[in-house]
Amino acid sequence: MPNLNLNEYRDKVLGCWTGKNIGGTLGLPFEGKQEMNDAEFYVRKLNGTPAPNDDLDLQFVWLHAAEDKGLYQLTPRLLGEYWMNHITAPWNEYSVCRLNIANGFYPPLSGSVNNDKWKFSNGAWIRSEIWACLFPGNPDETIKFAYMDACADHCGEGIYAEVFTAALESAAFVVSDIRTLIGIGLSKIPADSRVARTIRKVCEIRDSGKDFKAAREAVLKENEDLGWFQAPGNLGFMVIGLLYGEGDFGKTLCRAVNCGDDTDCTAATAGSIMGILHGRSGIPEKWAAPIGETIQTISINELTLAVPGTLHELTERVIRLAQIAKAENPRLIRISDEPTQVEKAYLETFKDDKVPKLIWKRSPYELVFDLPYGCLCVNYADGPVIEPGKEKKVTLTLKRPQMNDSLVFFQWRLPEKWQVLPVNGGTVFAKKNFTPSTVTEQVFIPGDLKDAYTYVPLELRLQGRNNPIVVHVPFQTAGMVEYNEMKLFCGDNDIRRIEKRGEDASYVYFEELFF
């Protein structure tokens, strides 16, 4: 079994958070600038206090969720509930996530609906370090949680971006070569994705001997149709920092910042990667001393969270969780006082694509309802948006049935003038041994639609039980919800309604449920 020395692990986790704080603080004054910058060091007087950064503090919500519920009890929907309870940031995809969940569209729907402008942006990959630090040297385990995280407010390229950084960061605990790490990250995302194409382009430019300015121009050209503040371009800038920084901590971060755009994000992630590679002990005091050891928040509710006061406290809490995870999942790398030892055969598994391919297949339009005897998955074809008289296909699947072969009866309670084909109800034979059971593929034909949202009751009853369970399946009326900048506009009734709202944990259970 591979082993990671506990003291080395602690130094790398602390280095990760220190590098994150440094990069975010360095890059913040340049954020949003579309021209090249000329950063060489901090441009603000810091007096031992870092800049507040959502890249870091959003991860405290996931830390709290894992401490509260257990890592292997986390689900996309549960993380969505923690988002609603603890994240206050009103910006862009963050607000889309909140309003989608408020209207019944839980993750991953919260990231794919009403989110065309921001679904490929930077909000997810900037918060991947928590998963990498919890699963050091286990990139495949890390990306499962990165997916659950990212799908709250992103889909497609936005999710691939976090999968890439999470895999790279996890591998960095036991692999030191930057190009090898980039290759591991690329192996976890589709080769034809925009993120992958952009990163490969940066590598090609670096190999050609051209300078980092040429690499920056190549990234801009590759992504000119997407515009600014999008994940493919900014990940390209971050990788420019890694490749053209030549192993130097400060040079790496400054190269990322000097590419422009979302500079606090690119420098913060480059800083966390360098921190993992070299540990806190390897970060020059020139960079660490000005920001001190404290943590400043900007996007979370400190009254509802136990926010770590220092980077050292954050590090120790992460280590405790990682040790609990190892106790639950014996396949994770061992963390002990013994010397670090990782066999070549183990490292060769880092580019395996079995787990990522399962993630790539996940539908962005799936809504999951927990039932006492399993999980009901509602999958909308092309999303939950409907129009009067136009067909909308929906597939129902029962996953993780907890009973042996049984029947589940279902019945729709349709609104007036609605139809569903082939019939309003039916049965499914629930198979044992965790085999997903497709209930049916049905086609809805909506009637008149006066409100922005329609919630259609679906009644389910297990064979041998008289008590029904009712879930409400949400639909959104086409043309009645428009996302513009940082506001969500709905019909008058819905605006008023929104304004009023202000089994034992085990990795086996987790994998059967999600993968």
Secondary structure as the mmCIF struct_conf table of DSSP 4:
data_model
#
loop_
_struct_conf.conf_type_id
_struct_conf.id
_struct_conf.beg_label_comp_id
_struct_conf.beg_label_asym_id
_struct_conf.beg_label_seq_id
_struct_conf.end_label_comp_id
_struct_conf.end_label_asym_id
_struct_conf.end_label_seq_id
STRN STRN1 ASN A 3 ASN A 5
HELX_RH_AL_P HELX_RH_AL_P1 LEU A 6 GLY A 27
HELX_RH_3T_P HELX_RH_3T_P1 LEU A 28 PHE A 30
TURN_TY1_P TURN_TY1_P1 GLU A 31 GLY A 32
STRN STRN2 LYS A 33 LYS A 33
BEND BEND1 GLU A 35 GLU A 35
BEND BEND2 GLU A 40 PHE A 41
BEND BEND3 ARG A 44 ARG A 44
TURN_TY1_P TURN_TY1_P2 ASN A 47 GLY A 48
HELX_LH_PP_P HELX_LH_PP_P1 PRO A 50 PRO A 52
HELX_RH_AL_P HELX_RH_AL_P2 ASP A 54 LYS A 69
HELX_RH_3T_P HELX_RH_3T_P2 LEU A 71 GLN A 73
HELX_RH_AL_P HELX_RH_AL_P3 PRO A 76 HIS A 86
STRN STRN3 ILE A 87 ILE A 87
BEND BEND4 TRP A 91 TRP A 91
HELX_RH_AL_P HELX_RH_AL_P4 ASN A 92 ALA A 102
TURN_TY1_P TURN_TY1_P3 ASN A 103 GLY A 104
TURN_TY1_P TURN_TY1_P4 PRO A 107 PRO A 108
HELX_RH_AL_P HELX_RH_AL_P5 LEU A 109 SER A 112
BEND BEND5 VAL A 113 ASN A 114
TURN_TY1_P TURN_TY1_P5 ASP A 116 PHE A 120
STRN STRN4 SER A 121 SER A 121
BEND BEND6 ASN A 122 ASN A 122
TURN_TY1_P TURN_TY1_P6 GLY A 123 ALA A 124
HELX_RH_3T_P HELX_RH_3T_P3 TRP A 125 ARG A 127
HELX_RH_AL_P HELX_RH_AL_P6 GLU A 129 LEU A 134
BEND BEND7 PHE A 135 PHE A 135
TURN_TY1_P TURN_TY1_P7 PRO A 136 GLY A 137
HELX_RH_AL_P HELX_RH_AL_P7 PRO A 139 ALA A 150
TURN_TY1_P TURN_TY1_P8 CYS A 151 ASP A 153
TURN_TY1_P TURN_TY1_P9 GLY A 156 GLY A 156
HELX_RH_AL_P HELX_RH_AL_P8 GLU A 157 ALA A 171
TURN_TY1_P TURN_TY1_P10 ALA A 172 VAL A 174
HELX_RH_AL_P HELX_RH_AL_P9 ILE A 178 LEU A 186
TURN_TY1_P TURN_TY1_P11 SER A 187 LYS A 188
BEND BEND8 ILE A 189 ILE A 189
TURN_TY1_P TURN_TY1_P12 ALA A 191 ASP A 192
BEND BEND9 SER A 193 SER A 193
HELX_RH_AL_P HELX_RH_AL_P10 ARG A 194 ASP A 207
TURN_TY1_P TURN_TY1_P13 SER A 208 GLY A 209
HELX_RH_AL_P HELX_RH_AL_P11 PHE A 212 GLU A 222
TURN_TY1_P TURN_TY1_P14 ASN A 223 LEU A 226
BEND BEND10 TRP A 228 PHE A 229
STRN STRN5 GLN A 230 GLN A 230
HELX_RH_AL_P HELX_RH_AL_P12 ALA A 231 TYR A 244
TURN_TY1_P TURN_TY1_P15 GLY A 245 GLY A 247
HELX_RH_AL_P HELX_RH_AL_P13 PHE A 249 ASN A 258
TURN_TY1_P TURN_TY1_P16 CYS A 259 CYS A 259
STRN STRN6 ASP A 261 ASP A 261
BEND BEND11 ASP A 262 ASP A 262
HELX_RH_AL_P HELX_RH_AL_P14 THR A 263 HIS A 278
TURN_TY1_P TURN_TY1_P17 GLY A 279 GLY A 279
HELX_RH_3T_P HELX_RH_3T_P4 ARG A 280 GLY A 282
BEND BEND12 ILE A 283 ILE A 283
HELX_RH_AL_P HELX_RH_AL_P15 GLU A 285 ALA A 288
HELX_RH_3T_P HELX_RH_3T_P5 ALA A 289 ILE A 291
BEND BEND13 GLU A 293 GLU A 293
STRN STRN7 THR A 294 THR A 294
BEND BEND14 ILE A 298 SER A 299
STRN STRN8 ILE A 300 ILE A 300
TURN_TY1_P TURN_TY1_P18 GLU A 302 THR A 304
BEND BEND15 LEU A 305 LEU A 305
BEND BEND16 GLY A 309 GLY A 309
STRN STRN9 THR A 310 THR A 310
HELX_RH_AL_P HELX_RH_AL_P16 LEU A 311 GLU A 328
TURN_TY1_P TURN_TY1_P19 PRO A 330 ARG A 331
BEND BEND17 LEU A 332 LEU A 332
HELX_LH_PP_P HELX_LH_PP_P2 ILE A 333 ILE A 333
STRN STRN10 ARG A 334 SER A 336
BEND BEND18 ASP A 337 GLU A 338
HELX_LH_PP_P HELX_LH_PP_P3 PRO A 339 THR A 340
STRN STRN11 GLN A 341 GLN A 341
HELX_RH_AL_P HELX_RH_AL_P17 LYS A 344 LEU A 347
HELX_RH_3T_P HELX_RH_3T_P6 GLU A 348 LYS A 351
HELX_RH_AL_P HELX_RH_AL_P18 LYS A 354 TRP A 360
TURN_TY1_P TURN_TY1_P20 LYS A 361 LYS A 361
TURN_TY1_P TURN_TY1_P21 PRO A 364 TYR A 365
STRN STRN12 GLU A 366 LEU A 371
TURN_TY1_P TURN_TY1_P22 PRO A 372 TYR A 373
STRN STRN13 GLY A 374 TYR A 380
TURN_TY1_P TURN_TY1_P23 ALA A 381 ASP A 382
BEND BEND19 PRO A 384 PRO A 384
STRN STRN14 VAL A 385 ILE A 386
TURN_TY1_P TURN_TY1_P24 PRO A 388 GLY A 389
STRN STRN15 LYS A 392 LYS A 399
BEND BEND20 ARG A 400 ARG A 400
BEND BEND21 MET A 403 ASP A 405
STRN STRN16 SER A 406 TRP A 412
HELX_LH_PP_P HELX_LH_PP_P4 LEU A 414 PRO A 415
TURN_TY1_P TURN_TY1_P25 GLU A 416 LYS A 417
STRN STRN17 GLN A 419 LEU A 421
BEND BEND22 PRO A 422 PRO A 422
BEND BEND23 ASN A 424 ASN A 424
STRN STRN18 GLY A 425 ALA A 430
BEND BEND24 LYS A 432 LYS A 432
TURN_TY1_P TURN_TY1_P26 ASN A 433 PHE A 434
STRN STRN19 SER A 437 ILE A 445
BEND BEND25 ASP A 451 ALA A 452
STRN STRN20 TYR A 453 LEU A 462
TURN_TY1_P TURN_TY1_P27 GLN A 463 GLY A 464
STRN STRN21 ILE A 469 THR A 477
TURN_TY1_P TURN_TY1_P28 ALA A 478 GLY A 479
BEND BEND26 MET A 480 MET A 480
STRN STRN22 GLU A 482 ASN A 484
TURN_TY1_P TURN_TY1_P29 GLU A 485 MET A 486
STRN STRN23 LYS A 487 PHE A 489
HELX_RH_AL_P HELX_RH_AL_P19 ASP A 492 LYS A 500
HELX_RH_AL_P HELX_RH_AL_P20 TYR A 507 PHE A 514
#
